[in-house]
Each structure stands twice: as C-alpha cells, then as structure tokens.
C-alpha cells in the first residue's frame, strides 16, 4: 500500500533525525560533565541540544543556497556519524520487565497511538497553512532565505520551522509532523524523569498520565503548531535551573540559558518563562547579590546568544531586530507593507481582552467551565485538558508539609508564568509550556493529598477526575470528528481526496501546481499558502491588500493590467468562500468606487477564466 510505505518511510526518517540530533547534542552535553545525570536525563538533554544544533545548521544552510534534499541528507548523516555515544545512552535505557500494566498505562499507550495517527494525517490546521508550513515550503522552493514581504509571520522566530523545512526536504510534511511528535514524546519523558529525580516513582507515572491524556497536548503534538516544541524547551530550561538549584554547577546554568534561548527562538512568548527563570536565580542568591548578579548575567547572556540569530535576521530583512514589537522602528524600504501589517496584527489581538483583578480571580472557574472563551478558531485546540490541574492544585494545601523543597520552586515558577499570562490577553494555548510543571504538582497533590484522605474521599476524587478526563476525551474526539484525520492516516482515504474535502482551495491549488514554472499567481481572498508548489502571493489579513491598492490607484483597467504584468503576475486565484468569511471580520477589500470599477472591468476584459469550482476561480492574465 502506498500510504503504508509512505508512513513507514517517514517514520524511519523522523527516527534517523532523532538519532542525528542525539549525535550532535551528545558531544555537547558530555562536556558538561554532570555525573549524577541519569541515562534518561542525558538522552533528553542531548536530543534537545542536538535539535538546536540542527536549527543552527539549517540557518547557515539557507545562507549558501543549501536548502536542498542533498543538503538535508548531508546534515542528517553528519549527526548520524557522531551518534555512537548517543546509541550507548539509548541502549542503557532498555526497560526492565514489569508485570504492572494498569489502566493508566493503557490510556497512555492509546494516547500515544492517537497522536501517532494524527501525525500521519496531512496538515490542515489553519495557522500551519498560513505560515508554520507555508514559510518552510517557500524556503524549499527557493533553496535559500526569502523575504515574504506581504506577510508579517516570517519576522517571527523560526527554530521549529527550520525543523519543518528539514522534514520537507527529507521527504514530506509527514516527516515534519513526526519530528514534532518526537518533541512531544520527549516532553512527556522529561516530565517523568523530573519526577523520578525529585518526587516518587508513583508520582512520575501520574505526571506522565496527566500530561499524556491532555487533549491540548494530543491535538497540538503535530500539525505544524509550535506550542509542544516550545513546551519542551521551556520545561528543560526550568529542569536545568532546578539541577543548578540543587548542585550549584555553573554548567547547568549555561544549559538552562541554552534551552531558554532555543525556546525564545521558537516563539516570542518563550521570553515569559525565561524571565521567570531569571527571577528564580535572583531569589536563590538573594543574600549574596554579587553572586546573584553573576549567575543572572551568565544565564541571560547565554540565552541571548542562542536567540540572537533571529534578531540579526530581522535587522537584515526589516531593519528592526524585535519586530513586530516597536514596529515603527526600522527601515520601511526593506519591506513597505510590514509596518502596517504589524499594526493590524496587534489590532487583531483585540479579540482577546486583557483581564482585570476580578477576571483574574475568576480564571480557575473560567478555565474549567468556559474554556472556549479563551480563543476562537484553531485556538480551541489548546482550550481543553486544564480542568484536572484546576481541581488538583488546591489539594497541595493538604500536603504542604510532605512536599519536597523543589515543589516550592515549581510553585514559584508556575506563579511567575501564570500571572503575566493571565493579565495579558490569555489564550490557553499560550499557557501550554506550563503543563509539565502543573502535571508534576497535580501528581504530588494526588499522591500526598488525595490518597492520604479517607477511602470515601478517595473514591469521590477518583470519580470526579474520571468524569473530567472522559469529558476531555470527548472533546478530543469531537475535534477529530471534524477534521477526520484517522481514515487518511490509516490509508483508507486518498490524501488528495481528503484534502479536497477539508480545504476549499486545495483543488484550485492542484490546478495551479500544473501551471508552468514561470507562473506567478496572486491568491485573492485567502492567506493560506501551503500546498502550492508554484510561486504565489497570498492576500494578507493584517495590512492593506496589494491588489486593492493597485486597483484603487490605477487610472483605468488597462493601467491595472499593465501594472500586474510589470510585476510578472500571470494568474489570479480568487477564493470566493474564504473572501466572504474574512471580509466579515477584517474588511480586507476596501475598493474605492474607481478601484471597484477598475477591478470589475479588468476581470471582464483583461483576464480569461481557466479554472472554476464551487469555491475558487483561476484567471489567466491576457
């Protein structure tokens, strides 16, 4: 079966990428000489550092036109040639035989299977189609860095998009999905390893269970979103800080800075937990300020050094290292649309209202019973799975005397992360990096609080928690019932048929992909650019549409046609369905009376229909 062959090939390539990352990373982590590391911890940190090394190698490859399949395989085999020490670590991790296979183990295994099947399905998440995968696809097409001047998103940090680009070069977006899934599995493993070091074996299993059955973690484990990868690096930065807190080794402080810098290189919101880590460092040495300042400087400079390639890139392409923040700065000639795009982007965030003090106090209840209010559209993927934490965390009050000292550090870190999130414009998906810490605290609350109560109280708690988890599974299957990934993942439905059902532009994109290589297509009414294999310019949401500006400024339809030809446009794809949807929210097409007349006359006299379906038209310029 072709689908099975593709799945097996992609799984092997993602596995080889993991070994390659371990090969690169183990040569760095061995130099840290942290002897008390367990093999599991060494495997996790080595692979995390190695994926970061791959990010930097991919960045460098883009500067020398090496984003090609040959370049990708050279990078892959370079890490594999170094993975001997990493293989020794993996061999030491062989699990011991155990006769314990409870319900929690079965549910964890089922969640892993469902996540794997999700990773085998084609990408359909909206933000991935707009930029998480559309930008890597543009890089693959060009073989080097390109400035997509009509969009704001290429100015965001792109550490994980570098891995998605590698996956596309090695095989397909399925490889990229499986790389993302690998990062999710490593996050769950890191949570268990943390509990094995500072909590108990039972609490390790419970923490893994709470994280694994979380619908948000399952739904975001692949598909292009970067939140689970961000969670991985944020938690490892905190993990390394805890190792430093315990042992006082400066190398662990450097490692925490490296992980934090990689997190900020995934998403700007990684700066919140990085700042929280800085506060913890000051608190640890609050009686020795010179030492505290020295440690904070080491941590901060390490993180900044790892993060700075994206600041340099923005300086080159936009003229502002921190863009889209302070978007009035920079050089507008480098990207004439981008300032307006940044202003529109922050205006678009107005749908997520910041909270006052009363709203902050009401947050736990809202998270439990009104989670859908924390983001519309695809943001709902991160809205479910938080209720167990809300229920269990207050139970820490019953067992505060039996908690280990590290629990106070976890609680402080959680508070330092949660408060800025809560008082900004909270989207629950943006809170996901805190999920491993919340899982650990919930496991401790269950083990040391609930299980020490009366038998009746235990059964009541088990019943409530079971209902909450079953409701979470219900939401998971509600979402998967809408996107229907399992038949295509199992090879029961052809990929093209599935995508044509799910995406109203896919059939038109397939037609565009059959045009000549010299074609340049303007996509009007849709900002999704993935699945086009030819050069396209999509319609931006957050700034003025270039086509509208050209039509409004032209003196006649003929002048508009001549302008489009000088810009080497050959076709226009109009997505009428998406146009109507976006127009309701953003008013994207403010044609002036002259512009509307120019546009309609242009369509009638200077363009020829070459494709039509229920949603889209493709026109060739005459």
N, C-alpha and C positions, 0 to 999 in steps of 0.2 A: 504494500500500500504506500503511495507517495506520501500521505500525511504522516504515517508511522516512520518512514525513512527520514523525513524532514525533522520530526520531533527527536528521533534518536541522534541524528547528526548535530542538531542544535544543542542538545543536552551534553553531548561529548565536547563540543566547542566551549560551552559555558564552563564545563568541568576543567578543561585544559586552561581556560582563562583564570580560574581559581588557583590551579597549581602554579601557573605563571606568576600570578600576584604573590603567592606564597614564596616562590623562588626569589623574587625581587625583595620582598619585605623581610624574609628571614635573615638576609645578610645585613639588614639594618638593626633589627631587634636583637640579634645575638650580640651586637656591640654594646647594648645597654647593660649587659652582664647582671641581669636581675635574677639571681639564683633561686629565690623562693617561688618563681613563676611555676605554675602547673603546666603540663603539656597542652591542656585545653586553652589556657590563657595565652600561651606562646603562639599557638595556632591562630587564634582570633586576632591578636595584635599584629602578627606577621602578615596575615592576609590583608588586614586593614591598611597597614603601611604600604603593602605591595600594590593594592588598588590605587593608592595615592601616587606611587611611583609611575604606574601606567598612565594616570591622568597627566602627569608632567611630561612623560614621553610623547603622549598624544598631542599635547600643546606644541611641543617642539616639532613634531612631525608636520603639523599644519603650517609651520613657517617655511618648510622646504618642499612643499607640494607632495608630501609623502602619505596623504590620506588616500591610500590605495590598498587593494587586497594584499599586494606584495608587502607593503609597509606594515600592514596589520599583522601578517603572519610572521614577519621578522621580529616584531615586538613580542609576539606571543612566544616564539621559540627562544628568544633571548631569556625570558623568565624561566621557561622550562629547562634550559640548560643550567640554570642556577638552583633548581628546586630540590637537589639532593638532601640538604639539611631539613627542608620542609617535609619531604617524604618521611624522614625519620621521625619527625614530630607526629605526623599522621599515623604512622604505624604504632606509635606508643599510645594512641587513643583508642585502639581496638576495644570495644565494650566487653565487659565481663558478662558471662551468662547470668541471667537473673530470672527467677520464676514469677516476679511481680509484674503483672500486666493488668492494672486496674482500669476502670472506666476513663480516668483522666488520660492515661496513656493511649487508649483507643481514640479518644476525641482529639488528642494532639496529632496522632497519625492521620486521622481523617482530615483535619485542617491542613496538614502538610500536603496531602493528596489534592484537596480542592485548590490550594494555592498553586500547586504544580500545573494543574489543568488550566487555571486562569492564565498562567504564563505561556501556555501553548496556543492560546487564542490570539487572533490578530488584534492589534492596537485599535481601540475605539474611544478611549477617554478623550474628552474634548480638548483639554489643555495640551495633551500629548500631540494631538493632530495639529494644533496651532503652533506649538513651539518645542515641546520636550523631544519630539521625534522629527518635526519638520526642520528644525535647525540642523541636527545631525545629518538628515538626508540631503540638505543643501550643501553641507561640507563634503559629503561623499561625492556628490555630483561635481563639485568644483575642485576637489582634492586639496584644498587649502582654506585658510581663513577667508571668509567673505563678510562684508557688511550688508545686512539686510535692512536698508535704511528706512523702509516703510514700517518696520516693527520696532517695538521697544524691547522685546524679550531677549534679543541677542546681547543686550547690555547687562543681563543678569549673570551671576556666576554660573559656570557650566561644568563643574567637576564630573557630575554624573552624566551629563550629555557627552562628555568625552568617552565614557564607557559605552554609552549607547552608540556613538559613532564607531567605536571599535567593533561592537556587535554587528552593526550593519555591514561593515567591511569584511568581517569574518564569514558572515552567512546571511542573516536576515534579522528583522526585528524580534524574532523568536529568541535568538541568542541574547539580544539586549534584555528582553524580558527575563530570561533565566539568570542573567547576571544580577538583575535587580532582586530576583527571588533568592539568590545566594546571599546577598547582603541581608535580606530579611531573616533567613535561617541563621546567619552569623549573629544577628542581633538577639535572637531568642537564645542561642547558645551562650552568648556573653552574659545575658541575664542569669542563666543557670549557673555559670561559672562564678559570677559575683556572689550569688547566694551560697555556693559551696565554700567560698573563702570566708565570708563574714557571718553567714546565717547557718542554716542546717540543711541536711540533705532533703528532708521533707519540704522545707520552705523553698528549696531550689526547684523541686518538681512542681510545687504550687505556683511559683512565679512564672515558670515556663508555661504552665497551663493557662494562667490568666492572660498572658500575652498572646499565646497561640490562638485562643478562641475569640480574640477581639475582632469583631467584624471589620473595623477600620484597618487593622494590620493586615488582614486577609485581602481585602479589596485593593489596598494600595501596595501590596507586595510586588506587583508588576504592573504593566500597562503604561509605563512612562513617567508616572509621578515620582518625585524625588524624595518624598517625605520619609519613606522607610530607610533609604540610604542616609538621609540626614539624621534620623533617629540612631542609626548605627554609630555614626561618628560622634554625635553629641554624647551618647552614653559611654563610649570608650574614652572620651576626654574626661568625663566625670570619673570613670573607673580608674584611669591613670592618676587622677588627683587623689583618689582615695588611697591608692598604693603609696603615693608620696606622703599623704597624711599619716599613714601607718609607719612607713620606713624612713621618711625624710631624705630619700635619694633624689638628687637633682635631675638624674636621667629620667625619672618618672614625670617630673615637672615639664621637661622638654617634650616627652611623649604626649602629655596632656595638651601642650601647646600645638603639637603637630596635628593631633586629632581635631582639636578645636579649629585650627586653620583650615583643615580639609572640610569641616562642617560649614564654615563660612563660605568656602568655595563652592558649596552646593547650593546654598540659599542664604540670602542676607539675614533671615531670621535666626540663623545659627549664631549671630552675634549676641543674642539674649543669653543663652546658656554659657557662652564664652565669658561674658561679663559676670555672670553668676559665679563661674569658677574663680574669677579674679577676686570677688568679694570673699569667697571661702578661703583663699590664700591669705588675705589680709586678716581674716578672723583667726586663722590658725596661729599667726605670729603677731597677734595684736599687742603683746607686751614687749616685742622686740621689733620696733619699727624699721630699723636699718635692714634687718634680715627680711622682714615682710616686703619692703620695697625692692630688695634684690630679687627675691623669688617672684614677685609680681612682674618685674621687668623681664626676667628670663622667660616666664610663661607668655607674656604679651608679645614680646619681640619674636618669639618662635612662631606664634600663631599668625602674626602679621606677615612674617617672611613667607609662610606657606600660602597665605591668602593673596599676596601682592601680585602674582601674575594676572589676576583678573582686574586689579586696579590699573596695571600697566596697559592691558588690552583696552579698557575703557578710555584711558588717556589717549591712546592712538586713534581709536575709532570715533570717539565722541568728544574728547577734549576735557572730560570730567571723570576722574577715577571712581567717584562714588555714585555715578549716575545709576538710577533715575533720581536719587536724592540730590537736592540742591541743583535741580535741572536747569536753572537759569545760568549756571556757570558753563564753561566750556566753549567750544568753537562751533557755532551754528553752521558754518560752511562744510564741516565734515559730514553732517547728517541733518539736512534742512528740516526734516519732518519731526525729528526726535524730541525736541523740546515740547512741542505741542502734544506729542504722544505721551510724554511723561506727565504733563499737566492733566490730560484726560485720564490717565491711569489712576492717579491719586483721587480724582473726582469720582471715578468708578468705584473706588473702595468705600464711598459714602454709604452704600447699601449695608455695610457692616458698622453699626453705630457703636461708638465707644461707650463704656458703662460708667455710671455714677456709683457712689458708695452703696446705695440701696440695691442697685443692679449687681454689684459685686457680692453683696451678702446673699443675694438670691441665686447666684450662679450654680451652686451644687444642685439645687432643685431643678433649675432650668436645664442643666446638663442631663439630668435623669429623665425628665418628662417632656422637655421641649427642645430636644437636641436638634431637630430640623430647623430651628430658628438660627442656628449658628453657621449658616451658609447655604446659598441656593445652588442650583445647577449641579455640577460634579463635585462641589464641596461637600455634598451629603455623604460622599464616600468615607469621610472622616468623622461622621457625626455619631456613630453607634459603637458601643463597646465600653463606654466610660462608666456606666451605672455600677458595676461591681466595685470599682475604686471608690465611688462616692459613698457606697454603703459600708465598705470595709474600713476605710481610712479612719473614721471616727473611733473605731474599736481599738485603735492604738492607745487610747486613753486608759483602757482596762489593763494594759500590759506594759505600761511605760517603764516599770521597774525592771522588767525582764528583758528589755530591748538592749542589744549591744550598742556600744558607743557610736558605731558607724551609722546607726539609724538616725541619730541627730544630724549627722552630715547630710544624709539623704533628705530628711525633712527640710533642712535649711535650703538645700539646692532646689527642691520642689517649690518651696515658697518663693525663692528668688526668681524662678522661671515663671511661676503661675501669676504672680501679681502684675508684672508688666504686660503679660498676655491678656489678663482679664481687663485691665484698664485701657487697652488699646482698642482694636477692632477685632474682637475674638472670633476666629474661625477655628472650630475644634480640630480640624486637620493640622493646624499650625501648632497644636499642643502635643502632637504625636511624639516628638522627641522625649517627652517626659514619661511616656508609657512604661518603659522598663523600670524606672525608679518607682512608679506607682504600683507596678506589679510586685516588686520586691516588698514594698511596705504593706501591700494588701496581703501577701503571703505571710508576713510576720504577724499581722493583725489576726489572721485566721488561725494560725498555729498557736500563738501565745495568748490570744484573747478569746476567740470564739470557742476553741477546743478545750479551754480550761473552765468553761461555764458548765452549767448543769446539762444533763442529757437532753432534756426538753428544749433548752435554749439552743443546743447544737442542732437538733432536728429542725427547729424553726428557721435557723440561719441557713441550713442546707437547702430547705425548701425554697426560701426566698432567693438564694443565689442560683438555684437550678432554674427557677422561673425567669430570672433576669438573663441568664446565659441562653436559655431556649428562645427568648424574645430576640436576642442578638442574632442567633442562627436564623430566625425567621426573617429578620431584616436582610441578612446576607443572601438568603435565597430569593427574597423579593427583588433585590438589585440584580442578581444573576438571572432571574427570570425575565428581566427587562433587556439586559444585554445579551443573554443566551449564549454564553461562551462555550459551554460543555460539548454540544454536538460537534462544533467545528474543531474543538481541541481533540476530540476522540476520532476525528476523521469521518464522522457521519454526515458532514455537510462540507461542500467545497468552499475553500477560502473566499473565492471571488463572489460566490452566491451569498455567503454570509455578510460580506462587507457591503454588497449592493443592497441588502435588506436593512442593514444598520445605519449606513451613511448615505444621505440623499445626494451626495456629489460623487460617489465612487464610480458609477457607470460613466459619468461625464469625464472623470479623471482618466479612466481607462481609454476613452476615445482620445483624449489629449496625449496620452502616452504613445499613441500610434502615429502622432504627427512627426514631421522631420525634426532632426536635431537642431536645426536653425530656428525653430519656432520659439516665440516668446509670448506667453499667454497672460493677459490680465484677468484675474479672477475677481469678478464684481459681486458683492453681496455676501462674501464668505471669507473668513480669515484662516480657515483650515488649509494648510499647505502640504500635509503629509499624503502620501500615495500618488503624488505627481512625480513622474520621472523626467519630465521636461521642465525647462525654465518657466517659472510662473512668478507673478507679482500678485500677492493677495490683498484683499481690502482690509485695511487696519480699522480697529474699533475705536481706539483712543485718540486719534487725530483725524484731521480732515482727509477725506478720501481724495487721492490724487486725481482720479477720473472726474470727480465732481468739480474740482478746482480747474482742471483743464477745460471742461465744458463751459463753466461759468466765465472763464477768461477769454475764450475764443470768440472772435467776431462773427464766425459763421461755421456751419457744419463742415465745410470744405477745409477751413483752417484747423478745426479739431482733427479731422482725418489726417491732414499733413503733419500735425504735431505728433500724433500717435506713431506715424511712420518714421519720423525723425528719432523717436525713442525705440525704434526697431520692434514695435509690437506687431505681431502677425495675427493674433486671435484674441477674442474676448469671450470668457466663460461667464455667464450670468446665472447665479443660483437664486432663482426667484423665491423658493421656500425659505432659505436662510436669510435672504434680504428682508422679507416680511417680518421674520422673527426678530432680527437685530434692530430693525427700524423702530419696533415698538419700545425698545429700551434705550437706544442710543441716538436715534435721529441721525443716521450716518450719511444721508444723501440729501443735503440741503441745496438742491438745484435752485438757482435763480430762474426767473422767467426766461431770460435769454439762454441760460445754461440748459434748461429743460427743453427748449425749442431746438437748440443745437444738438442735444443728445438724441431726441426723437428723430430729427431729420438725418442725423448721422446713421442711425440704425436702419432707416428706410433706404438711404441712397449710397452709403459707403461701406456697408458690411453685408456679407452673404451668410445665411444660416447653413451650417454644415452638420449640426447635431441637435437633437431635441429629445427630451424625455419629460416625465411628469414634473421634475424639479428644475432642470437645467437646460440652457441653450448654449451652444457654442457657435460663434460667428467668426468668419474669416474676413479680415480687412481687405477691401478691394484696392 
